[in-house]
């Protein structure tokens, strides 16, 4: 009788009894709904009051590219449940640039790249929301093939190659 609707900009997600997650940061080009169980309808604004409805299947993710308007369905990554439910994020061969966005969102600390080459460096490992940010940055420093150094100043970590 009372639908639960999540508004994501001009788009809507109608929740139909479920466990789900929505990622919709204004600075990101992708809006994503991840469904663990139950059922949701992802309603993409097609202009004005018109919507295209997509039913998301359990263990799937539906992503909307805000620039192109294209919608992509994919299976949820293995390990997603650990991050969503337990605060543990496992990553494999992920760019430091992508990892920096997650670090910012988890720890509320911005990573500033003083050397653009670092953005494409790839890492594998685990982030726990309970870990200290400096433990994670030290791990990145120690496992990088190229020497890395960092400094902290006013909620920002500046990172560069030595």
TAHU-V401493 format. One record per pair of residues at least 24 apart in sequence whose C-alpha atoms are under 10 Angstrom apart, sorted by the first residue. I is the first residue (numbers start at 1). J is the second residue. Records with the same first field share a line. If there is no record, write none. Layout:
BEGIN
I: J + J
END
This chain:
BEGIN
4: 40
5: 40 + 41 + 42 + 43
6: 42 + 43
7: 43
8: 32 + 42 + 43 + 44 + 45
9: 44 + 45
10: 43 + 44 + 45 + 46 + 47 + 48 + 49 + 51
11: 42 + 43 + 44 + 45 + 46 + 51 + 52 + 53 + 64
12: 41 + 42 + 43 + 44 + 45 + 51 + 52 + 53
13: 40 + 41 + 42 + 43 + 44 + 53 + 54 + 55 + 56
14: 39 + 40 + 41 + 42 + 43 + 53 + 55
15: 39 + 40 + 41 + 42
16: 40 + 41
18: 58
19: 58
20: 58 + 59 + 60 + 61 + 84
21: 61 + 84
22: 61 + 62 + 63
23: 63
24: 63 + 64
25: 105
28: 65 + 66 + 101
29: 63 + 64 + 65 + 66 + 67 + 68
30: 62 + 63 + 64 + 65 + 66 + 67 + 69 + 70 + 71
31: 62 + 63 + 64 + 65 + 66 + 71
32: 61 + 62 + 63 + 64 + 65 + 71 + 72 + 73
33: 60 + 61 + 62 + 63 + 64 + 73
34: 58 + 59 + 60 + 61 + 62 + 63 + 73 + 74 + 75 + 76 + 77 + 80 + 84
35: 59 + 60 + 61 + 62 + 75 + 76
36: 60 + 61 + 76 + 80 + 81 + 84
42: 71
44: 69 + 70 + 71
45: 69
82: 128
83: 126 + 127 + 128 + 129
86: 128 + 129 + 130
87: 127 + 128 + 129 + 130 + 131
88: 126 + 127 + 128 + 129 + 130 + 131
89: 125 + 126 + 127 + 128 + 129
90: 124 + 125 + 126 + 127 + 128
91: 122 + 123 + 124 + 125 + 126 + 127
92: 122 + 123 + 124 + 125 + 126
93: 121 + 122 + 123 + 124 + 125
94: 120 + 121 + 122 + 123 + 124 + 125
95: 119 + 120 + 121 + 122 + 123 + 124
96: 120 + 121 + 122 + 123 + 124 + 140
97: 121 + 122
98: 122
99: 123 + 124 + 127
102: 127
103: 127 + 129 + 133 + 136 + 137
104: 133 + 155 + 156
106: 130 + 133
107: 131 + 132 + 133 + 155
108: 133 + 155 + 156
109: 133 + 152 + 154 + 155 + 156 + 157
110: 152 + 154 + 155 + 156 + 157 + 158
111: 137 + 150 + 152 + 155 + 156 + 157 + 158 + 159
112: 150 + 151 + 152 + 156 + 157 + 158 + 159 + 160
113: 150 + 157 + 158 + 159 + 160 + 161
114: 150 + 157 + 158 + 159 + 160 + 161
115: 148 + 158 + 159 + 160 + 161 + 162
116: 159 + 160 + 161
117: 160 + 161
118: 144 + 146 + 148 + 159 + 160 + 161
119: 160
121: 145 + 146
133: 157
END
